[in-house]
Amino acid sequence: MSTVNIEGPLGKMSMSIPPYVSIIEDTASNSQTVKVSDPKERHQREMWGTIRAYLQNHVRGVSEGHTAILRLVGVGYRATVEETAITKSPEYQGQKFVSLKVGYSHPIELGVPLGVKASTPQPTRILLEGCEREVVMSFAAQIRKWRVPEPYKGKGIFVNGETIRLKSKKIK
């Protein structure tokens, strides 16, 4: 296994790649190409695209960053970002917490992972930003899990412009 280090204005990331994958740099066109040693072998072909996509996500993460916008749709659904939590203790120094009021008898408090920045531009919107796409989107999925969009009233937590088709009521 060899390691690829990627540096940019937003941080540093590294990724280990298998020995049968090589990155060829073309200085004339200022581009890199991912190649495998034997394109006829199935496992190498499968990993070819996967590693290319991971590298692309890492490059975009350190240059532009990844974002996830969550919309809270429902009467009384609110979100805030707080410095301290009532029910949870911080996992690292300076950890913030996303507090959700989504119809339960108590607020749901989720600790923001390391490397992710959370903000609430509106009470019904949550903006997550970070370098690692995997961490940002998994935290967005953790938040969404508390109120998955339901098809009858259209209420729930929607991630990145997600939409659902509404169903009609059952008529006897």
Wavefront OBJ file of the C-alpha trace (Angstrom):
o trace
v 0.000 0.000 0.000
v 1.252 3.437 -0.902
v -0.047 6.695 0.520
v -1.199 9.755 -1.409
v -1.025 13.088 0.441
v -3.290 15.901 -0.730
v -2.829 19.452 0.537
v -4.953 22.518 -0.111
v -6.112 25.788 1.421
v -8.669 24.029 3.649
v -6.371 21.347 5.047
v -4.445 18.128 4.442
v -5.774 14.665 3.668
v -4.074 11.368 2.964
v -5.319 8.168 1.397
v -3.716 4.772 1.043
v -4.017 3.140 -2.371
v -3.379 -0.517 -3.295
v -0.131 -1.485 -5.033
v -1.846 -2.307 -8.363
v -3.085 1.307 -8.723
v -0.730 3.992 -10.003
v -1.179 7.723 -10.521
v 0.444 9.084 -13.675
v 1.123 12.824 -13.764
v 1.062 14.675 -17.087
v 2.962 17.955 -16.709
v 2.023 19.263 -20.179
v -1.732 19.302 -19.478
v -1.310 19.618 -15.671
v -3.480 16.573 -14.948
v -3.214 13.239 -13.174
v -4.529 9.899 -14.391
v -5.342 6.826 -12.321
v -4.256 3.506 -13.892
v -4.356 -0.126 -12.797
v -1.741 -2.745 -13.631
v -4.180 -5.294 -15.156
v -7.466 -3.822 -16.474
v -8.767 -7.313 -17.339
v -8.909 -8.401 -13.696
v -12.347 -7.699 -12.244
v -11.318 -6.542 -8.750
v -8.803 -4.066 -10.183
v -11.409 -2.655 -12.589
v -13.855 -2.224 -9.699
v -11.325 -0.427 -7.513
v -10.146 1.741 -10.418
v -13.256 3.945 -10.404
v -13.678 3.799 -6.641
v -10.167 5.077 -5.946
v -10.515 7.748 -8.651
v -13.770 8.978 -7.047
v -12.236 8.988 -3.546
v -9.238 10.970 -4.799
v -11.545 13.437 -6.566
v -13.555 13.904 -3.338
v -10.336 14.465 -1.368
v -9.054 17.048 -3.868
v -12.394 18.876 -3.868
v -12.515 18.701 -0.057
v -9.161 20.403 0.508
v -9.753 23.010 -2.226
v -13.464 23.937 -1.988
v -14.857 21.847 0.858
v -18.040 19.787 0.976
v -21.396 21.076 2.183
v -24.716 19.538 3.154
v -27.864 21.617 3.576
v -30.607 20.097 5.709
v -34.180 21.427 5.618
v -36.508 20.789 8.559
v -40.088 20.623 7.276
v -42.856 20.399 9.849
v -44.802 22.498 12.312
v -42.522 23.491 15.198
v -39.395 21.801 13.786
v -36.366 23.855 14.830
v -32.586 23.444 15.015
v -29.863 25.348 16.840
v -26.104 24.969 17.216
v -25.019 25.243 20.851
v -21.702 25.322 22.684
v -22.824 22.952 25.461
v -25.300 20.113 25.726
v -27.531 19.061 28.580
v -27.621 15.325 27.890
v -24.186 14.709 26.313
v -20.594 15.393 27.263
v -18.124 16.678 24.651
v -15.866 14.135 22.921
v -13.144 16.720 22.197
v -12.235 20.229 23.343
v -14.525 22.912 21.881
v -17.086 20.498 20.411
v -20.405 22.054 19.409
v -23.784 20.353 19.483
v -26.739 20.445 17.105
v -29.967 20.626 19.077
v -33.083 19.447 17.219
v -36.679 20.051 18.211
v -38.561 17.723 15.886
v -41.682 16.658 17.731
v -40.232 14.619 20.588
v -40.846 15.477 24.239
v -37.180 16.437 24.619
v -34.616 18.126 22.363
v -32.245 15.786 20.527
v -28.590 16.764 20.941
v -25.964 15.480 18.514
v -22.248 16.212 18.823
v -20.678 17.717 15.707
v -17.801 15.470 14.509
v -14.225 16.730 14.375
v -13.545 18.538 11.092
v -17.197 19.499 10.474
v -18.551 23.016 10.939
v -22.288 23.348 11.644
v -24.351 26.524 11.436
v -28.019 27.444 11.288
v -28.694 30.337 8.874
v -32.432 29.905 9.604
v -34.160 27.965 12.395
v -35.323 25.374 9.835
v -31.997 25.007 7.996
v -28.730 23.362 9.032
v -25.542 23.955 7.041
v -22.743 21.402 7.472
v -19.294 22.123 6.002
v -16.072 20.128 6.056
v -13.153 18.648 4.131
v -14.130 14.983 4.263
v -17.268 14.230 2.270
v -17.775 10.905 4.034
v -17.860 12.520 7.497
v -20.107 15.417 6.429
v -22.662 13.199 4.703
v -22.690 10.554 7.461
v -23.402 13.280 10.048
v -26.182 14.591 7.792
v -27.596 11.047 7.673
v -27.394 10.824 11.481
v -29.470 14.002 11.766
v -31.929 12.855 9.075
v -32.451 9.558 10.891
v -34.421 11.329 13.642
v -37.210 12.370 11.251
v -37.065 10.615 7.881
v -39.328 12.346 5.313
v -42.727 10.683 5.272
v -44.890 10.479 2.134
v -48.332 11.391 3.535
v -47.798 14.876 4.998
v -44.328 15.620 3.563
v -42.788 16.288 6.974
v -39.246 15.375 7.959
v -35.598 16.323 7.509
v -34.500 16.654 3.882
v -30.816 16.544 2.826
v -29.433 18.523 -0.157
v -32.613 19.277 -2.092
v -34.114 15.827 -1.551
v -37.789 15.577 -2.532
v -40.487 12.954 -2.081
v -43.730 12.273 -3.918
v -46.751 12.636 -1.692
v -49.191 9.737 -1.514
v -52.924 10.194 -1.389
v -55.053 8.918 1.481
v -56.557 5.462 1.237
v -60.229 5.755 0.348
v -62.619 2.932 1.184
l 1 2 3 4 5 6 7 8 9 10 11 12 13 14 15 16 17 18 19 20 21 22 23 24 25 26 27 28 29 30 31 32 33 34 35 36 37 38 39 40 41 42 43 44 45 46 47 48 49 50 51 52 53 54 55 56 57 58 59 60 61 62 63 64 65 66 67 68 69 70 71 72 73 74 75 76 77 78 79 80 81 82 83 84 85 86 87 88 89 90 91 92 93 94 95 96 97 98 99 100 101 102 103 104 105 106 107 108 109 110 111 112 113 114 115 116 117 118 119 120 121 122 123 124 125 126 127 128 129 130 131 132 133 134 135 136 137 138 139 140 141 142 143 144 145 146 147 148 149 150 151 152 153 154 155 156 157 158 159 160 161 162 163 164 165 166 167 168 169 170 171 172
